[in-house]
């Protein structure tokens, strides 16, 4: 029994350690400008990671110090957390299935349309009160200012592979026909047409195209890329966590079997 308990404790400790990459990916998401401004995924991931850590440590204590109630709590709670993590992984995969950049003639960068993305993601940025908060957050970053420091000539800018967020928020859409002065200052054409994004563009450095649909689409593309990277880490953590949980269940069952055999043997000898 002591050996079995030690094995159970060690397995449960590994489960606690597996919370580290989950917490780390949540912290990484919070450091990305688009994620920190929107604030959708990082906190659920961090909270789930902390819960896995707490439950894993409870199972570790229950295994080494033979506390049956803690082991039972570990088995039930960890199963629930695994199911929650699985649901989160599937959710992220589904909402990031749609969306892509569109090539523009004479440009190395891509441009983005809001209608290409999933309805759930679009609703996160289409409501006015939500977008005003996100816009204030985005405009306070150096995302667009970095372009002016890097690209001086029009052709250098047109050949640049800028981020989706920069493509959507820091310049007018190419279809509007604006003339380049610098990456965030453009001369308006005589007729800008009826495209609302063309009307919304402003050379005011605090406004630019932050209220354009193209900016919202660029933000969603950045979110999609970050979430896909995070989802890969979460899938690996999920597979490892399931494996460790199954090993813990087997060790717990073997320990119970040994205990029953020991009690039976003691009863038989007496």
C-alpha positions as CSV (number, residue, x, y, z in Angstrom):
1,X,0.0,0.0,0.0
2,X,2.7,2.6,0.7
3,X,4.2,2.0,-2.7
4,X,0.8,2.2,-4.4
5,X,0.1,5.5,-2.6
6,X,3.4,6.9,-3.6
7,X,2.7,6.0,-7.2
8,X,-0.8,7.6,-7.1
9,X,0.7,10.7,-5.5
10,X,3.5,10.9,-8.1
11,X,0.9,10.5,-11.0
12,X,-1.3,13.2,-9.5
13,X,1.7,15.5,-9.2
14,X,2.4,15.1,-12.9
15,X,-1.2,16.1,-13.5
16,X,-0.6,19.3,-11.5
17,X,2.6,20.0,-13.5
18,X,0.5,19.7,-16.8
19,X,-1.4,22.8,-15.7
20,X,1.8,24.8,-16.3
21,X,1.6,24.9,-20.1
22,X,-2.2,25.7,-19.9
23,X,-1.5,28.7,-17.5
24,X,1.5,29.7,-19.6
25,X,-0.5,29.8,-22.9
26,X,-3.2,31.9,-21.1
27,X,-0.5,34.4,-19.9
28,X,1.0,34.5,-23.5
29,X,-2.4,35.3,-24.9
30,X,-2.8,38.2,-22.4
31,X,0.5,39.7,-23.7
32,X,-0.7,39.9,-27.3
33,X,-2.2,43.4,-28.0
34,X,-5.3,42.1,-29.8
35,X,-6.1,39.5,-27.1
36,X,-5.5,41.9,-24.2
37,X,-7.8,44.5,-25.8
38,X,-10.6,42.0,-26.6
39,X,-10.2,39.9,-23.4
40,X,-12.0,36.8,-24.6
41,X,-9.9,33.6,-24.2
42,X,-7.0,34.3,-21.9
43,X,-8.9,34.4,-18.6
44,X,-10.9,31.1,-19.2
45,X,-7.6,29.4,-20.1
46,X,-5.7,30.8,-17.0
47,X,-8.6,29.9,-14.7
48,X,-8.9,26.4,-16.1
49,X,-5.1,25.9,-15.7
50,X,-5.3,27.1,-12.1
51,X,-8.1,24.7,-11.3
52,X,-6.1,21.8,-12.9
53,X,-3.2,22.8,-10.7
54,X,-5.3,22.9,-7.5
55,X,-7.0,19.5,-8.2
56,X,-3.7,17.9,-9.2
57,X,-2.2,19.1,-5.9
58,X,-5.2,17.8,-4.0
59,X,-4.7,14.4,-5.6
60,X,-1.0,14.5,-4.8
61,X,-1.7,15.1,-1.1
62,X,-4.4,12.5,-1.1
63,X,-2.1,9.9,-2.6
64,X,1.0,10.4,-0.4
65,X,-0.9,10.9,2.8
66,X,-3.6,8.4,2.2
67,X,-6.6,10.7,2.3
68,X,-9.4,8.9,0.5
69,X,-11.8,11.9,0.3
70,X,-9.1,13.9,-1.5
71,X,-8.4,11.1,-3.9
72,X,-12.1,10.7,-4.6
73,X,-12.4,14.5,-5.1
74,X,-9.4,14.4,-7.5
75,X,-11.0,11.6,-9.6
76,X,-14.3,13.4,-10.0
77,X,-13.0,17.0,-10.3
78,X,-10.2,16.1,-12.8
79,X,-12.7,14.3,-15.0
80,X,-14.9,17.5,-15.1
81,X,-11.9,19.7,-15.8
82,X,-10.7,17.3,-18.6
83,X,-14.2,17.6,-20.2
84,X,-14.1,21.4,-19.8
85,X,-10.7,21.6,-21.5
86,X,-11.9,19.3,-24.3
87,X,-14.9,21.5,-24.8
88,X,-12.7,24.6,-24.9
89,X,-10.4,23.0,-27.5
90,X,-13.3,22.1,-29.7
91,X,-14.9,25.5,-29.3
92,X,-11.7,27.4,-30.3
93,X,-11.3,25.1,-33.3
94,X,-14.8,25.6,-34.5
95,X,-14.9,29.4,-34.2
96,X,-11.5,29.8,-36.0
97,X,-12.4,27.6,-38.9
98,X,-13.6,30.5,-41.1
99,X,-11.7,33.6,-42.1
100,X,-8.8,34.3,-44.5
101,X,-6.9,37.1,-46.1
102,X,-7.6,38.3,-49.6
103,X,-4.7,39.1,-52.0
104,X,-4.5,42.6,-53.4
105,X,-2.9,43.4,-56.8
106,X,0.5,45.0,-56.4
107,X,0.7,44.4,-52.6
108,X,2.5,41.7,-50.6
109,X,0.2,42.1,-47.7
110,X,-3.4,40.7,-47.5
111,X,-6.6,42.5,-46.7
112,X,-9.5,41.2,-44.7
113,X,-13.3,41.3,-44.8
114,X,-15.5,41.0,-41.7
115,X,-18.1,38.7,-43.4
116,X,-15.5,36.0,-43.9
117,X,-15.3,35.2,-40.1
118,X,-17.6,33.1,-37.9
119,X,-20.8,34.7,-36.6
120,X,-19.7,34.3,-32.9
121,X,-16.4,36.2,-33.5
122,X,-18.1,38.9,-35.5
123,X,-20.6,39.5,-32.7
124,X,-17.7,40.2,-30.3
125,X,-16.7,43.2,-32.3
126,X,-19.8,44.5,-34.0
127,X,-21.6,45.9,-31.0
128,X,-20.8,49.6,-30.7
129,X,-20.1,49.8,-27.0
130,X,-17.8,46.9,-27.1
131,X,-15.9,48.1,-30.1
132,X,-15.4,51.6,-28.6
133,X,-13.6,50.0,-25.7
134,X,-11.5,47.8,-28.0
135,X,-10.7,50.8,-30.3
136,X,-9.4,52.9,-27.4
137,X,-7.2,50.0,-26.4
138,X,-5.8,49.4,-29.9
139,X,-5.2,53.1,-30.6
140,X,-3.1,53.3,-27.4
141,X,-0.6,50.7,-28.7
142,X,2.3,51.2,-31.0
143,X,0.9,48.9,-33.7
144,X,0.5,51.6,-36.3
145,X,3.3,53.9,-35.2
146,X,5.8,51.1,-35.8
147,X,5.0,51.2,-39.6
148,X,6.1,54.8,-39.9
149,X,9.4,54.0,-38.3
150,X,10.0,51.0,-40.6
151,X,8.7,52.0,-44.0
152,X,9.6,55.3,-45.7
153,X,9.0,54.6,-49.4
154,X,5.7,53.5,-50.9
155,X,7.1,50.5,-52.7
156,X,8.8,49.2,-49.5
157,X,5.5,49.4,-47.7
158,X,3.6,47.7,-50.6
159,X,6.1,44.9,-50.5
160,X,5.9,44.5,-46.7
161,X,4.2,41.5,-45.0
162,X,2.5,43.5,-42.3
163,X,0.2,41.9,-39.7
164,X,-3.6,41.6,-40.3
165,X,-4.2,44.2,-37.6
166,X,-1.9,46.7,-39.3
167,X,-3.4,46.0,-42.7
168,X,-6.9,46.6,-41.4
169,X,-6.5,49.4,-38.9
170,X,-3.5,51.5,-39.9
171,X,-4.2,52.2,-43.6
172,X,-7.2,52.7,-45.9
173,X,-8.4,49.7,-47.9
174,X,-6.6,49.5,-51.3
175,X,-9.9,49.5,-53.2
176,X,-10.5,53.1,-51.9
177,X,-7.8,54.5,-54.2
178,X,-5.9,56.6,-51.6
179,X,-2.4,57.8,-52.5
180,X,0.5,56.9,-50.2
181,X,2.4,59.6,-48.3
182,X,3.5,57.4,-45.4
183,X,2.0,54.2,-43.9
184,X,-0.5,56.1,-41.8
185,X,-1.0,59.2,-43.9
186,X,-2.8,59.0,-47.3
187,X,-4.2,61.5,-49.8
188,X,-7.9,61.1,-50.4
189,X,-9.1,60.4,-54.0
190,X,-11.6,62.8,-55.6
191,X,-14.3,60.2,-55.4
192,X,-14.2,57.7,-52.6
193,X,-17.4,56.0,-53.6
194,X,-20.0,54.6,-51.3
195,X,-17.7,52.1,-49.4
196,X,-18.1,53.0,-45.7
197,X,-14.6,52.0,-44.9
198,X,-13.3,54.6,-47.4
199,X,-15.4,57.2,-45.7
200,X,-14.3,56.2,-42.2
201,X,-10.6,56.6,-42.9
202,X,-9.0,59.5,-41.2
203,X,-5.4,60.9,-41.3
204,X,-5.9,61.8,-37.6
205,X,-3.4,59.4,-36.0
206,X,-5.7,58.5,-33.1
207,X,-8.5,57.5,-35.6
208,X,-6.9,56.1,-38.8
209,X,-9.1,53.1,-39.8
210,X,-10.0,52.0,-36.3
211,X,-13.7,52.3,-36.9
212,X,-13.5,50.4,-40.3
213,X,-14.9,47.0,-40.8
214,X,-11.5,46.1,-42.2
215,X,-9.9,46.9,-38.8
216,X,-12.4,44.5,-37.1
217,X,-11.6,41.8,-39.6
218,X,-7.9,42.3,-39.2
219,X,-8.3,42.0,-35.4
220,X,-10.3,38.8,-35.9
221,X,-7.5,37.4,-38.1
222,X,-4.9,38.1,-35.5
223,X,-7.1,36.5,-32.9
224,X,-7.6,33.5,-35.1
225,X,-3.9,33.0,-35.5
226,X,-3.1,33.4,-31.8
227,X,-6.0,31.1,-30.8
228,X,-4.9,28.4,-33.3
229,X,-1.4,28.4,-31.8
230,X,-2.9,28.3,-28.3
231,X,-5.2,25.4,-29.3
232,X,-2.2,23.3,-30.4
233,X,-0.7,23.7,-26.9
234,X,-4.1,22.9,-25.3
235,X,-4.5,19.8,-27.4
236,X,-1.1,18.5,-26.3
237,X,-1.9,19.3,-22.7
238,X,-5.3,17.6,-23.0
239,X,-3.9,14.4,-24.4
240,X,-1.2,14.2,-21.7
241,X,-3.7,15.0,-19.0
242,X,-6.1,12.2,-20.2
243,X,-3.1,9.7,-20.2
244,X,-2.1,10.7,-16.7
245,X,-5.6,10.6,-15.5
246,X,-6.1,7.0,-16.8
247,X,-2.9,5.9,-15.2
248,X,-4.0,7.4,-12.0
249,X,-7.3,5.6,-12.2
250,X,-5.5,2.3,-12.8
251,X,-3.1,2.9,-9.9
252,X,-6.0,3.8,-7.6
253,X,-7.9,0.6,-8.6
254,X,-4.8,-1.5,-8.0
255,X,-4.3,0.1,-4.6
256,X,-7.9,-0.7,-3.7
257,X,-7.5,-4.2,-4.9
258,X,-4.3,-4.7,-2.8
259,X,-6.0,-3.3,0.2
260,X,-9.0,-5.7,-0.2
261,X,-6.5,-8.6,-0.6
262,X,-4.6,-7.6,2.4
263,X,-7.8,-7.4,4.6
264,X,-8.9,-10.7,3.2
265,X,-5.5,-12.3,4.0
266,X,-5.5,-10.9,7.5
267,X,-9.0,-12.3,8.1
268,X,-8.0,-15.7,6.7
269,X,-4.9,-16.0,8.9
270,X,-6.8,-15.0,12.0
